[in-house]
Structures are given as C-alpha cells and as structure tokens.
Amino acid sequence: MKTREENIVVNKSYINYALKNMKQKPNLSFWKLWNLSFGFFGVQIAYALQSANISRIFRTLGADPHSLSFFWILPPLMGIIVQPIVGTLSDRTWTRFGRRIPYLFIGAAMAVAVMCLLPNAGSFGMAVGTALVFGLIALMLLDTSINMAMQPFKMLVGDMVNEEQKAKAYSIQSFLCNAGSVVGFLFPFFFTFIGISNVAPEGVVPDSVIWSFYCGAAILILCVLYTVAKVREWPPKEYEAYNPVSAEKEENANWLTLLRNAPSTFWRVGLVQFFCWAGMLYMWTYVVDAVSETVWGTIDPTTTAYQEAANWTGVLYAIQALGSVVWAAALTRFRNAKIAYSLSLVLGSLGFLLIPFCADKYLQIVPFLLVGCGWAAMLAMPFTFVTNALQGYGHMGAYLGLFNGTICIPQIVAAVCGGTILSLVGSHQSSMMLVAGVLFIIASVCVFAIKSHR
C-alpha cells in the first residue's frame, strides 16, 4: 500500500501531465459570464432576507437574547451537510440539462415554497414554544434549499471559466450577490414606506416582513429560470477536454482522501475563513438589537421603536452591500491579492468596532460601509485562491462543497459559544460587535500565511 506522501507525488505527477495536455478553456464574453451567475441575484435576495430578519423573527416570536445564537446553528449546519453532498453528486451527474443546473433549479423551487411559510410562523395561532419549533423547521428547510441553489453557481465558474477570467467571473458573482442583498435588505423598509404595517400583535411577524419574503420568492424563481434558459453546460466529452480529470476518475471521490490531498492553500484560506465567518455570525445574530440599543435605547421587540430599528438595520445592511460593490471594484486594482484581502478585513474590523459608538442612526452608515469592505473580500478572494490552487485536482464540486465547511464550521462554533460570550461581555448585544471586530483583526493577520497560485 502506498504511503500518503507517495500518493501525493503520484497525484501531483498526474496533475502536471494533465495540465500540459488539456485543452485551454475559451475566453467568455461579459454576458456569458453574467448569465452564469445571474440566478445568484435571486438566491442572494433570499439569503439576505434570511440573514437580516431571522433574529428579528425569532425575537418577535419570543426568543430570549441569550439563546438567540442557537437559532443560528441550523443555517451553517445544513450548509456543511448539503453543500458537499450537492458538490459530489453533481460531479457525477450528466443530464441533458447539465450537471450543476438540475440541483440549482430544485433548490430554488424548494426555497420559494419555504419562504412563503417561515415569516408566517406566528400567524397560525400556535403557542410560543410551538411557533418557535415551526420557525426552526422552516429555517432548516429554507437554508437547505438556499445552499442547494447557491453552490452550483460557484461550481459553474470552476467548470467553465479559464484561470485568466476566474477573478472577473467571481467579481461579477460578487456584484450580483451584493445587488441582491441590497434588494432583500431594503424590502421591509420599502413596504413600510408604502404603507404596509410594520407592527403586529405580540408574537406575530409584521406584514412588512411577510410581504418581503413573498416578493423575494417570486424574484428568486424568475432569476433562476433565466440562468436555466441561458446557460448550456458542456457535455461529458467536451468537459473532459477542458478539464484535466475525466468523469470516470471523478466518480471515485472519497471526502477524507480529498481532504488529505488538498493543497495547503485550501487549509490556509480556511483558517482566515474561520475568524471571518465567526465574526459575521455575531453580526447577523446581534446587530438588530445592537443598533436598537445604541440608537433607539430599547431591545424590547414589542415596541414600535424596536421594529423601526429593525427596518433601519435592513437599510444599513443595504448600505453595507453597496459599499461592497464599490470596494469589490477597487480590489481589482491591487497588484498584491493578499495585501488587498488583509486590508479589506482590517477595514471591516474597524467598522464592527465603531457600531456601539455611533448613537445617531445616520452615523451608523460609516461603520456599515467599512464592514462592506471586508464582506467584498470575503465573497471573492477565498474562491479565487482556492479554485486556482485546485486546478488539475479534479472533483471541483466536491472540493468546493467541502470548502464550504470553512464557512459553516466557524458559524456553528460561534453560535454554540454566543450565549456564553454575551454573558461575559455584560449581556450587552452591542458589545458583541467588538468581539466580531477582534475576530476580523485576527483573520487579517492569517491572510499572510496563504500561498498564492497562478
């Protein structure tokens, strides 16, 4: 039996041989790159509605702040289960519709159905405990379907875009991600502005949030249908010509073997991801109460002030996304990718640290713009580093599904520790923004351990 080191040598020899003999992927026009990722716009609207409103929904249903982070365990838990499975299965799937697109469409269809149920958790006359359980089950199904719909977009870029255009493709994906986020974050504020009620009886989610989920579901399915209609994946023979590992070889995927043979860049980027995503989890969990506490002076979800603060937090999230769009364009001008990555995370850290000290709601715009700089780098940089390092390894879908663990595991760890850390910082949810800021500083230092691949 060969040792691990011998297997790595054999794999690298095969990879080098395959890279020399594979056919170069063609350059794609801007609009072909756009079509590959356009459905991501709709998926991100759903994700934005979930991330901006989950804490608000569960607080409205009656959840205690010290147990709030536990409701956030389900999204990353489902991600770490679903995405590797979708990646591995789609590596082995060949249909007339493609191999990634069927999973994309099924995930989107499931998400649409669940988006119509989740915000109604408090509207069926159930007791508080029952409503919370119903909400948890709906959240689990929603995140399962969003993960199933989201992962194929990253795989499509890995499959069909050459190395020269990959950064551009992920930048387009980042732009669509942030544009979808803006729409999703602003929906409750917009519906309140046009006269839909932003208050409701105790334990019931306001109509402004319910209608936001309905509209997000409609846009999601339309965007995904556009991608399904416009994108034609390569058939098996053509795929094998452009990718150095054959379909037959990809069928022998073993997750433990893949992880053992993964390039060092996979793990080093994963270390950066750990601190980044733990920090983002604390933002999503506690920022509504942090803004309400800092600016409006209340964390009581039954008050009009709290619901107003929740709407304004959606606006701030949208501003964060707009800042991400601008900063993503600026990132392409940096000659050193690691400097750009680290600097972005430092700016994001500064944003978190400022949130508890901006007592005016308009001053909160500044820290959220800075957080947007870190978010832009988190969306584009890791996958650029990792997909370039994986060139020639095969199992691209499985590897990207496994890499999603570097997003999910830190969120699970952070969610489990959230209530304890909240108690340690005096039960002030605004102080959790300081914790997120420290985590981002650590991540910015870890960036310099990444080994770049051309």
HELIX and SHEET records of a PDB file:
HELIX    1   1 ARG A    4  ASN A   21  1                                  18    
HELIX    2   2 PHE A   30  SER A   37  1                                   8    
HELIX    3   3 GLY A   39  LEU A   61  1                                  23    
HELIX    4   4 PRO A   65  TRP A   72  5                                   8    
HELIX    5   5 LEU A   74  ASP A   91  1                                  18    
HELIX    6   6 ILE A  101  MET A  115  1                                  15    
HELIX    7   7 LEU A  118  ASN A  120  5                                   3    
HELIX    8   8 VAL A  128  MET A  160  1                                  33    
HELIX    9   9 GLU A  163  PHE A  193  1                                  31    
HELIX   10  10 ASP A  207  LYS A  230  1                                  24    
HELIX   11  11 PRO A  236  TYR A  242  1                                   7    
HELIX   12  12 ALA A  247  GLU A  250  1                                   4    
HELIX   13  13 TRP A  255  ASN A  261  1                                   7    
HELIX   14  14 SER A  264  VAL A  291  1                                  28    
HELIX   15  15 SER A  292  TRP A  296  3                                   5    
HELIX   16  16 THR A  304  LEU A  331  1                                  28    
HELIX   17  17 ALA A  337  LEU A  354  1                                  18    
HELIX   18  18 ILE A  355  PHE A  357  5                                   3    
HELIX   19  19 ILE A  365  ALA A  389  1                                  25    
HELIX   20  20 MET A  396  PHE A  403  1                                   8    
HELIX   21  21 GLY A  405  LEU A  424  1                                  20    
HELIX   22  22 GLN A  429  SER A  431  5                                   3    
HELIX   23  23 MET A  432  CYS A  446  1                                  15    
HELIX   24  24 VAL A  447  ALA A  449  5                                   3    
END                                                                             
